[in-house]
Amino acid sequence: MDLEKHPSAPAPAAELRASDADRDRIAQILADALAEGRLTSQEHSERLGSLYALKTVGELDVLVRDLPAPGGAPGREPAYAAGAAAGPPAGAPGESIVAVCSSSSRKGRWRPGANTRAVSVLGDITIDLTQAVFEQQVTEINVTCVLGNVEILVPENVTLRGYGSGVLGNVEVHGEGRGESDPHAPVVIVRGFALLGNVEARRKSGARLVDLRGPHRRSEG
């Protein structure tokens, strides 16, 4: 009788516990599908609402099995590519802003990365770009808000675009205004999901970028 213990075989990839990065990947696919008209807003909300309750990678993949992966469809462009601006390059510098039962903010003279992730759980986040130094054409902010509040402010002559969905929550991106008319203006893309929370992105009246063409665009004041 062989009593020697053998190491158990590793679990199949589909049975592995899902990580935050796995959920971010699925949320991005769902957001792109909504923007492209592959999903209705109701379908998007239902799938996104299930995203944070599921436990394994295989369960997450079921949510997007009928959707193309990012960059998977021939000739596919991201939703914000309409117009002159190009999207942020893969692997572009970024940061995470997290508030769990607390508050967090970014404001003043700072340099936002091309990709920023904001997560609020029973917390408040303020991302103030009115005095920021934009070193890239496109700045993308991905927001997840659960029982919290996230506010994003941009100069009034910056192009602001975005979309999102809420489950008993609100995502509002006020993108209309003069910034849309200047092809040299930096572009801020906001992708949001709110569960019993509130996400709002808007222009701040009176805050303007002085040099829209410069590599380090400067703000007035």
C-alpha atoms as one frame of an Amber mdcrd trajectory, in Angstrom:
protein
   0.000   0.000   0.000   1.498   3.309  -1.126   1.223   5.796   1.741   3.446
   8.400   0.106   1.715  11.770  -0.198   1.696  13.321  -3.627   1.140  17.042
  -4.215  -2.338  17.798  -5.529  -2.655  18.977  -9.121  -3.109  22.738  -9.562
  -6.673  23.903 -10.089  -7.712  24.611 -13.690  -7.481  28.285 -14.615 -11.271
  28.613 -14.751 -11.538  27.492 -11.124  -9.030  30.001  -9.759 -10.322  32.745
  -7.498 -10.807  35.989  -9.433  -8.543  38.950  -8.661  -9.210  42.680  -8.902
  -7.308  42.681 -12.206  -9.596  39.928 -13.543 -12.674  41.967 -12.626 -11.182
  45.112 -14.181 -10.613  43.183 -17.420 -14.228  42.025 -17.550 -15.566  45.473
 -16.636 -13.557  46.976 -19.519 -14.984  44.483 -22.032 -18.525  45.215 -20.824
 -17.962  48.978 -21.010 -16.644  48.746 -24.577 -19.597  46.545 -25.563 -22.032
  49.130 -24.196 -20.329  51.953 -26.096 -20.375  49.945 -29.341 -24.042  49.006
 -29.035 -23.396  45.300 -28.479 -25.173  45.515 -25.109 -28.156  47.595 -24.047
 -27.795  49.711 -20.919 -30.001  47.245 -19.031 -27.927  44.254 -20.142 -24.741
  46.096 -19.207 -26.094  46.961 -15.744 -27.215  43.397 -15.100 -23.850  41.904
 -16.038 -21.846  44.547 -14.218 -24.025  44.090 -11.158 -23.093  40.388 -11.115
 -19.393  41.052 -11.594 -18.491  41.683  -7.951 -20.549  38.770  -6.604 -18.861
  36.088  -8.722 -15.868  34.256  -7.267 -13.910  32.441  -9.985 -12.273  33.357
 -13.280 -14.538  30.916 -15.117 -17.666  32.585 -13.723 -16.408  35.995 -14.827
 -15.656  34.772 -18.339 -19.272  33.622 -18.730 -20.307  37.298 -18.556 -18.349
  38.114 -21.734 -18.317  34.853 -23.673 -20.534  36.418 -26.384 -18.380  39.575
 -26.636 -15.034  40.216 -28.342 -11.985  40.768 -26.173 -10.384  44.246 -26.314
  -8.717  44.605 -29.692 -10.090  41.239 -30.807 -12.443  42.416 -33.538 -10.922
  43.429 -36.900 -10.846  47.190 -37.325 -12.209  47.739 -33.828 -11.549  51.138
 -32.255 -12.171  52.263 -28.691 -15.301  54.312 -28.102 -13.365  57.528 -27.497
 -11.472  57.317 -30.798 -14.091  59.330 -32.717 -12.286  62.544 -33.505  -8.627
  63.477 -33.639  -7.413  62.097 -30.313  -5.803  58.690 -29.996  -6.267  56.473
 -26.957  -3.669  56.019 -24.227  -0.959  53.505 -25.141  -0.975  50.084 -23.510
   1.015  50.038 -20.321   0.910  53.821 -19.955   1.788  55.105 -16.470  -1.090
  55.375 -14.056  -2.098  55.186 -10.430  -4.854  53.949  -8.145  -6.873  56.173
  -5.843  -8.719  54.210  -3.173 -11.075  55.327  -0.416 -12.568  52.666   1.872
 -14.615  54.206   4.690 -12.458  57.294   4.211 -11.754  60.134   1.785  -9.031
  60.657  -0.795  -8.214  63.416  -3.272  -5.824  64.486  -6.002  -5.665  68.218
  -6.647  -3.358  71.142  -7.169  -0.317  71.030  -9.471   0.018  67.336 -10.278
   0.700  65.134 -13.280  -2.047  62.559 -13.878  -0.988  59.384 -15.642  -2.630
  58.210 -18.840  -4.673  55.692 -16.835  -6.081  56.231 -13.357  -8.204  53.797
 -11.370 -10.479  55.174  -8.647 -12.255  52.877  -6.184 -14.607  54.218  -3.531
 -16.272  51.905  -1.006 -18.213  53.859   1.620 -15.828  56.706   0.872 -15.389
  59.979  -0.992 -12.909  60.684  -3.793 -12.181  64.013  -5.472 -10.044  64.098
  -8.624  -9.401  67.750  -9.462  -7.660  68.239 -12.814  -8.180  72.007 -13.012
  -4.517  72.721 -12.181  -3.081  69.462 -13.449  -0.228  69.268 -15.969  -1.339
  67.054 -18.862   1.618  65.214 -20.412  -0.481  63.099 -22.813  -3.345  63.781
 -25.184  -5.755  61.306 -23.592  -6.242  60.735 -19.871  -8.531  57.868 -18.902
 -10.162  57.462 -15.482 -11.895  54.207 -14.547 -14.194  54.560 -11.544 -15.864
  51.959  -9.333 -18.079  53.448  -6.636 -19.944  51.385  -4.030 -21.959  53.310
  -1.422 -19.715  56.317  -1.950 -19.141  59.471  -3.985 -16.596  60.304  -6.677
 -16.255  63.803  -8.158 -14.033  64.616 -11.148 -13.335  68.230 -12.151 -11.609
  69.339 -15.379 -10.761  72.731 -16.933 -13.599  74.139 -19.016 -11.624  73.981
 -22.280 -10.690  70.295 -21.907 -12.660  67.711 -23.878 -14.625  65.563 -21.445
 -16.189  62.291 -22.562 -17.418  59.215 -20.792 -20.114  56.759 -19.972 -21.103
  54.368 -17.254 -23.933  52.658 -15.475 -25.441  52.524 -12.033 -27.312  49.986
  -9.954 -29.388  52.143  -7.626 -26.700  54.735  -8.273 -25.761  57.497 -10.711
 -22.989  58.100 -13.224 -23.074  61.570 -14.796 -20.501  62.910 -17.255 -21.242
  66.493 -18.316 -19.223  66.587 -21.499 -20.879  69.347 -23.489 -19.176  72.703
 -23.960 -16.497  74.621 -25.808 -13.694  72.148 -25.170 -15.146  69.788 -27.775
 -14.354  72.239 -30.600 -10.545  72.373 -30.187  -8.744  69.317 -31.587  -5.628
  70.203 -29.574  -7.411  70.091 -26.229  -6.506  67.229 -23.900  -9.205  64.571
 -23.690 -10.410  63.135 -20.383 -12.344  59.855 -20.638 -14.375  58.742 -17.620
 -15.709  55.185 -17.391 -17.837  54.676 -14.303 -19.869  52.144 -12.390 -21.890
  53.084  -9.305 -23.607  50.657  -6.940 -25.697  52.673  -4.469 -23.264  55.503
  -5.098 -22.688  58.610  -7.187 -20.078  59.423  -9.844 -20.004  62.884 -11.400
 -17.545  64.382 -13.898 -17.888  68.011 -14.971 -16.058  71.115 -16.098 -15.196
  73.781 -13.533 -16.200  77.227 -14.742 -13.309  79.690 -14.907 -10.560  77.057
 -14.884  -8.821  76.960 -18.272  -5.665  75.591 -19.833  -3.484  78.366 -21.256
  -1.470  76.327 -23.766  -3.465  73.572 -25.471  -0.656  72.629 -27.880   2.273
  72.382 -25.483   3.538  68.978 -24.267   3.138  70.233 -20.678  -0.162  72.072
 -20.915  -0.411  74.843 -18.352  -3.428  76.106 -16.416  -4.337  79.699 -15.732
  -3.830  80.824 -12.178
